[in-house]
Amino acid sequence: MFLPTMDECFLHLWNSPEATEQAGFELAACVQPGDLIGLVGQLGAGKTLFVRGIARGLDVPPEIRVTSPTFTLVNEYRGGRIPLYHADLYRIESAVELDEIGLDELCRSGDGVVCVEWHDRFPVLGGNVVEVDIQVTGDCDRKVFVRSAEQRGRELAMAWSARLALK
């Protein structure tokens, strides 16, 4: 069985906001408590839309709005199959601030899935993260690289990539 290293990756192409959300939905079918998803991409790449898809795939009730945690820093979504924590490091300027919002504790708790936008700004997720790098290539077109260095992250990346290949 082929498992990519952090230097190797899976490549996916998405051509609409709906495809971005659907990709998150498909990932939700593969996640389990303790999984860490690191999101990378410029402003407007679709990171929050992707997390909205994860929330829907986890059966977070549709009346619960999934929004960017840019100003709240961490949003928590319950009511689905497992809790979903959505953090945004865009406005964080130092590692001390990470302690203040309790992100490290969330990552270690293992009771839900943790998605972190701009995770590349601080190495808080450790090696077991699945990195989803969303690169804008056109108005609605995205080139997406999926990487992980550790066993669980690679298994998750492979399972998710296999689900996407079936669509």
Buried (B, 14 or more C-beta within 10 A) or exposed (E): EEEBEBEEBBEBEBEEBEBBBBBBBBBBEBBEEBBBBBBBBEEEBBBBBBBBBBBBBBEBEEEBEBEBBBEEBBBEBEEBBBBBBBBBBBEBEEEEBBEEBBBBEBBEBEEBBBBBBBBBBBEBBBEBBBBBBBEBEEEBEBBBBBBBBBEBBBBBBBBBBEBBEEE
